[in-house]
């Protein structure tokens, strides 16, 4: 509350300034204007109390200049406010320094006026700051080599020298502290931003290196996986042309159909990969049970799907708010893999799909008793184009896409598997949930 009130005092109610540094500079000018005004008022009151009147006009003018600088700053005339304040303070110090003894330390004010000029204008307008520094240098030089005086003083109150020294010291110290604190704050913010930018650049470079590595692998593997079935189909076409045996031709056509289906599956995987990488997150409410039923419906003609006992443990009234497209990619790939790598030598091949709500998260578990994954391969299954078994005929993109989609949803995926025993995937996703 107090800080907000001071901001309004120094900058006005429309204090928004786009640049944080310019905002701090304007705040500093307002603070220095107020300090100058209060110092002048203090001198006026002390002199009136002690019936000392020779400097009241100059003290009053300096107070008005400080007040004018504050008002100009509030009106967003920042440059004019800086110049007016610097000229007013330097001129007042010069006027009094000619008639006051050096023991009172009026010359100390030349230091904060010089520091303030550089700090207020900054590096961008440093020449203005340097020009304003020349003013106290010139005034100090004049006071040292001439007897010129603007104020006519016929007597001196030595009993006020100690008090004036304390006020001058306190005022110049306060102004210098404000200026140095401003510079320290700006430097700290700059260093903090630099560290953040360096960390961001390092992170981006690592991400770019990873993307480039994956892109190289993607281009190489994609070209290979696209060419292989096409070359196979082309070879089968040539064999078909040379054959007159209907049974043999039919076999070739079936083989061509299998190669085309493999190619279609690979293209779908690439499409999923592209969609997950580039499409923005779209959160909407949907039925989990309906989504899984739709996935199973699309896979009902998958080879050997009819031989697997599929169990759903998902409430029919469960609705969640998340990205249904990405969840369909995740569950679709995991369910398809469970069907594809089922162990049909077992009497009871099964696939169980279940969900559980845990606070603001939902867990999907896809468990089967298929052929399983060898322990040596577990850590690699989410890599691009990795294939864990000789039975793999796909692109090797499926689980990689699953992992990327899970990360897009800020979730986690865990896998546990025993070779020839089965595999279980646990996907945990944060979301807004509601059960009707």
C-alpha positions in Angstrom: 0.0 0.0 0.0 2.8 2.5 1.0 4.9 1.6 -2.0 1.9 2.0 -4.3 1.2 5.4 -2.8 4.8 6.5 -3.4 4.6 5.3 -7.0 1.5 7.5 -7.5 3.3 10.4 -5.9 6.4 10.1 -8.1 4.8 9.0 -11.4 1.1 9.7 -11.2 -1.7 7.3 -11.7 -0.9 6.6 -15.3 2.6 5.3 -14.3 2.8 2.4 -16.8 6.1 2.5 -18.7 6.9 -0.2 -21.1 10.7 -0.4 -20.3 11.4 -1.5 -16.8 14.7 0.4 -16.8 13.0 3.6 -17.9 10.4 3.0 -15.2 13.1 2.8 -12.5 14.8 5.9 -13.9 11.6 7.9 -13.7 11.1 6.6 -10.2 14.6 7.7 -9.2 14.1 11.2 -10.6 10.9 11.4 -8.6 12.7 10.3 -5.4 15.6 12.7 -5.9 13.1 15.6 -6.5 11.3 14.8 -3.3 14.6 14.6 -1.3 15.7 17.9 -2.7 12.3 19.5 -1.9 12.4 18.3 1.7 16.0 19.5 2.2 15.1 23.0 0.9 12.0 23.1 3.2 14.2 21.9 6.1 16.7 24.8 5.5 13.9 27.3 5.2 12.4 26.3 8.5 15.7 26.2 10.3 16.7 29.6 8.9 13.3 31.1 9.8 13.6 29.7 13.3 17.1 31.2 13.8 16.1 34.5 12.0 18.5 34.0 9.2 17.0 35.5 6.0 19.8 36.0 3.5 19.2 32.7 1.6 15.4 32.3 1.8 14.9 33.4 -1.8 17.4 30.9 -3.3 16.1 28.1 -0.9 12.5 28.8 -2.0 13.5 28.8 -5.7 15.3 25.5 -5.3 12.2 24.0 -3.5 10.0 25.2 -6.4 12.4 23.8 -8.9 12.4 20.4 -7.1 8.6 20.5 -7.0 8.5 21.4 -10.7 10.8 18.5 -11.5 8.4 16.2 -9.6 5.4 17.5 -11.4 7.2 17.3 -14.8 8.1 13.7 -14.0 4.4 12.9 -13.2 3.4 14.5 -16.5 5.8 12.1 -18.3 8.3 14.9 -19.3 11.1 12.7 -18.1 14.0 14.4 -19.9 13.0 17.9 -19.0 12.4 16.9 -15.4 16.0 15.5 -15.2 17.6 18.6 -16.7 15.5 21.0 -14.5 16.3 19.2 -11.3 20.1 18.9 -12.1 20.4 22.6 -13.1 18.4 23.7 -10.1 20.4 21.8 -7.5 23.8 22.6 -9.0 22.9 26.3 -9.2 21.6 26.4 -5.6 24.7 24.6 -4.3 26.9 27.0 -6.2 25.1 30.1 -4.8 25.4 29.0 -1.2 28.8 27.5 -1.4 30.2 31.0 -2.2 29.1 32.4 1.2 29.1 29.4 3.5 32.3 28.0 5.0 33.7 24.8 3.4 33.3 23.1 6.8 29.6 22.7 6.3 30.2 20.5 3.3 27.9 22.0 0.7 30.3 20.7 -2.0 29.2 17.2 -1.1 26.0 17.7 -3.1 28.0 18.0 -6.3 28.7 14.2 -6.0 25.1 13.0 -6.0 24.2 15.5 -8.7 26.9 14.0 -11.0 26.0 10.4 -10.1 22.3 11.2 -10.6 22.9 12.7 -14.1 24.6 9.5 -15.3 22.1 7.2 -13.6 19.0 9.1 -14.8 20.1 9.3 -18.4 21.7 5.9 -18.6 24.1 4.6 -21.2 21.7 5.3 -24.1 21.8 9.1 -23.4 25.2 9.2 -21.7 26.3 12.3 -23.5 23.5 14.3 -21.8 24.6 12.9 -18.5 28.3 13.8 -19.2 27.3 17.4 -20.2 25.4 17.8 -16.9 28.4 16.5 -15.0 30.4 19.4 -16.5 28.1 21.9 -14.6 29.2 21.0 -11.1 32.8 20.8 -12.3 32.5 24.4 -13.7 30.7 25.7 -10.7 33.3 24.2 -8.3 36.2 25.6 -10.4 34.6 29.1 -10.3 34.1 28.9 -6.6 37.7 28.0 -6.1 39.4 30.5 -8.3 37.1 33.6 -7.9 35.4 35.5 -5.2 32.2 35.9 -7.2 29.1 35.6 -5.0 25.3 35.6 -5.9 24.2 35.9 -2.2 25.0 38.9 -0.1 25.8 37.8 3.4 26.9 40.4 6.0 27.2 38.0 9.0 27.8 34.4 9.9 26.1 32.1 12.4 28.8 29.7 13.5 26.3 28.0 15.9 24.5 26.6 12.8 27.6 25.2 11.0 27.4 21.8 12.8 23.7 21.5 12.1 24.2 22.4 8.5 27.0 19.9 8.2 24.8 17.1 9.5 21.9 18.1 7.1 24.3 18.4 4.1 25.9 15.0 4.9 22.6 13.3 5.5 21.0 14.8 2.3 24.0 13.9 0.0 24.3 10.5 1.6 20.6 9.7 1.1 20.7 10.9 -2.5 23.8 8.9 -3.2 22.3 5.8 -1.6 19.2 6.1 -3.7 21.3 6.4 -6.9 23.6 3.5 -6.0 20.7 1.3 -5.0 19.1 2.1 -8.4 22.2 1.1 -10.2 22.6 -2.1 -8.1 19.0 -3.0 -8.8 19.3 -2.5 -12.6 22.6 -4.5 -12.6 21.0 -7.3 -10.6 18.0 -7.5 -12.9 20.3 -7.4 -16.0 22.5 -10.2 -14.6 19.4 -12.3 -13.6 17.9 -11.8 -17.1 21.2 -12.7 -18.7 21.4 -15.9 -16.6 17.9 -16.8 -17.6 18.6 -16.2 -21.2 21.7 -18.2 -21.1 19.8 -21.1 -19.5 17.1 -20.7 -22.1 19.6 -20.7 -24.9 21.4 -23.7 -23.5 18.0 -25.5 -23.2 17.1 -24.5 -26.8 20.4 -25.6 -28.1 20.1 -29.0 -26.4 16.5 -29.3 -27.8 17.7 -28.2 -31.2 20.5 -30.8 -31.2 18.1 -33.5 -30.1 15.6 -32.4 -32.9 18.4 -32.4 -35.5 19.5 -35.9 -34.4 16.0 -37.2 -34.5 15.4 -35.5 -37.9 18.4 -37.2 -39.4 17.2 -40.5 -38.1 13.7 -39.7 -39.2 14.7 -38.9 -42.7 17.0 -41.9 -43.0 14.5 -44.4 -41.5 11.5 -42.9 -43.3 13.1 -43.1 -46.7 14.2 -46.7 -46.0 10.8 -47.7 -44.6 8.9 -46.1 -47.5 11.2 -47.6 -50.1 11.2 -51.1 -48.8 7.5 -51.9 -49.2 7.4 -50.0 -52.5 10.3 -52.0 -53.9 8.7 -55.2 -52.7 5.4 -54.3 -54.4 7.3 -53.4 -57.6 9.1 -56.7 -57.5 5.8 -58.6 -56.9 4.2 -56.7 -59.9 7.0 -57.9 -62.1 6.5 -61.5 -60.9 2.8 -61.2 -61.5 3.4 -60.2 -65.1 5.6 -63.2 -65.7 3.2 -65.7 -64.2 0.1 -67.3 -65.8 -0.8 -69.4 -62.8 -4.0 -67.9 -61.2 -3.1 -69.3 -57.7 0.4 -67.9 -57.9 -1.0 -64.5 -59.0 -3.5 -64.5 -56.1 -0.6 -65.2 -53.7 1.3 -62.3 -55.1 -1.7 -60.0 -54.8 -2.1 -61.0 -51.2 1.5 -60.2 -50.5 1.2 -56.8 -52.3 -1.9 -56.1 -50.2 0.2 -56.8 -47.0 2.9 -54.5 -48.2 0.4 -51.7 -48.9 -1.2 -52.1 -45.5 2.2 -51.9 -43.9 2.9 -48.7 -45.9 -0.5 -47.3 -44.8 0.3 -48.0 -41.2 3.6 -46.3 -41.5 2.0 -43.2 -43.1 -0.6 -43.1 -40.3 2.3 -43.2 -37.8 4.0 -40.2 -39.5 0.6 -38.4 -39.5 0.2 -39.0 -35.8 3.8 -37.8 -35.2 3.2 -34.6 -37.2 -0.2 -34.0 -35.5 1.2 -34.4 -32.0 4.2 -32.1 -32.8 2.4 -29.3 -34.4 -1.3 -29.2 -33.4 -2.1 -26.9 -30.5 -3.6 -28.3 -27.3 -7.4 -28.4 -27.4 -9.0 -29.2 -24.1 -12.6 -30.4 -24.1 -15.0 -32.6 -22.1 -15.5 -36.1 -23.4 -16.4 -39.6 -22.3 -13.5 -41.9 -21.7 -15.5 -45.0 -22.1 -16.8 -43.9 -25.5 -13.3 -42.9 -26.7 -11.8 -46.4 -25.8 -14.8 -48.1 -27.4 -14.2 -46.1 -30.6 -10.5 -47.2 -30.5 -11.4 -50.9 -30.1 -14.0 -50.6 -32.9 -11.3 -49.3 -35.3 -9.1 -52.2 -34.3 -11.7 -55.0 -34.4 -10.4 -56.2 -37.8 -6.8 -56.1 -36.6 -5.1 -59.5 -37.2 -6.0 -61.9 -34.3 -8.0 -59.3 -32.4 -10.9 -61.7 -32.2 -8.7 -64.2 -30.3 -8.0 -61.9 -27.4 -10.2 -61.5 -24.4 -10.5 -57.7 -23.9 -11.8 -56.3 -20.6 -12.8 -52.7 -19.9 -12.8 -51.4 -16.4 -13.9 -47.8 -17.2 -17.0 -46.2 -15.7 -19.5 -45.5 -18.5 -20.3 -42.1 -16.9 -16.7 -41.0 -16.6 -16.0 -37.7 -18.4 -12.8 -35.7 -18.3 -11.5 -32.4 -19.6 -8.4 -32.9 -21.7 -7.1 -33.2 -25.3 -9.1 -36.2 -26.8 -7.0 -36.3 -29.9 -3.7 -36.9 -28.1 -5.3 -39.3 -25.6 -6.6 -41.3 -28.6 -3.1 -41.4 -30.1 -1.7 -42.6 -26.7 -4.3 -45.3 -26.0 -4.7 -46.3 -29.7 -1.0 -47.1 -30.0 -0.8 -49.0 -26.7 -3.9 -51.0 -27.4 -2.8 -51.8 -30.9 0.6 -53.0 -29.6 -1.1 -55.3 -27.0 -3.1 -56.9 -29.8 -0.2 -57.1 -32.2 2.2 -58.7 -29.7 -0.3 -61.0 -28.1 1.0 -64.5 -27.3 -1.5 -66.7 -29.1 0.2 -69.9 -27.8 -1.5 -69.2 -24.4 -5.0 -70.4 -23.8 -6.3 -67.2 -22.4 -4.7 -64.2 -24.2 -6.1 -61.1 -22.6 -6.0 -57.4 -22.6 -7.3 -55.3 -19.7 -7.9 -51.6 -20.0 -8.7 -49.7 -16.8 -8.8 -46.2 -15.4 -8.5 -44.6 -11.9 -9.0 -41.1 -10.7 -6.4 -39.8 -8.2 -7.1 -36.3 -7.2 -6.6 -34.0 -10.2 -5.0 -36.9 -12.3 -6.3 -39.8 -14.3 -4.4 -43.1 -14.7 -4.8 -45.4 -17.7 -3.5 -48.9 -17.3 -3.2 -51.2 -20.4 -2.1 -54.6 -19.3 -1.7 -57.9 -21.3 -0.2 -61.3 -21.1 1.5 -61.1 -24.5 5.0 -61.9 -25.5 6.5 -59.2 -23.3 9.7 -57.2 -23.7 13.2 -58.3 -22.9 14.7 -56.5 -19.9 17.6 -55.2 -22.0 15.2 -53.4 -24.3 12.9 -51.7 -21.7 14.9 -48.5 -21.5 14.9 -48.1 -25.4 11.3 -48.8 -26.4 10.4 -45.1 -26.4 13.2 -44.1 -28.8 12.4 -43.2 -32.4 12.3 -46.2 -34.8 13.3 -48.7 -32.0 11.9 -52.2 -32.5 12.2 -54.6 -29.6 11.3 -57.9 -31.3 11.9 -59.7 -34.6 8.1 -59.8 -34.9 8.1 -56.0 -35.3 6.8 -55.0 -38.7 5.8 -51.5 -38.0 7.5 -48.2 -38.3 9.1 -48.1 -34.8 7.4 -44.7 -34.3 4.4 -45.9 -32.2 5.8 -45.7 -28.7 7.9 -42.7 -29.5 4.7 -40.9 -30.5 3.0 -42.1 -27.3 5.8 -40.7 -25.2 5.8 -37.3 -27.0 2.0 -37.1 -26.7 2.1 -37.9 -22.9 4.8 -35.1 -22.4 2.6 -32.7 -24.4 -0.1 -33.3 -21.8 2.4 -32.9 -19.0 1.9 -36.5 -17.9 4.1 -39.5 -17.3 4.2 -43.0 -18.7 5.7 -46.1 -17.0 6.2 -49.6 -18.3 6.7 -52.9 -16.6 7.2 -56.1 -18.5 8.5 -59.7 -18.3 9.6 -61.5 -21.4 7.0 -64.2 -22.4 4.8 -63.1 -19.4 3.2 -59.8 -20.5 3.4 -56.0 -20.4 1.7 -53.3 -18.5 1.7 -49.5 -19.3 0.6 -46.9 -16.8 -0.2 -43.4 -18.1 -0.8 -40.6 -15.6 -2.3 -37.4 -16.9 -3.3 -34.2 -15.1 -6.8 -32.9 -15.9 -10.1 -31.5 -14.8 -12.4 -34.3 -14.1 -16.1 -34.8 -13.3 -18.2 -37.9 -12.8 -21.9 -37.5 -13.4 
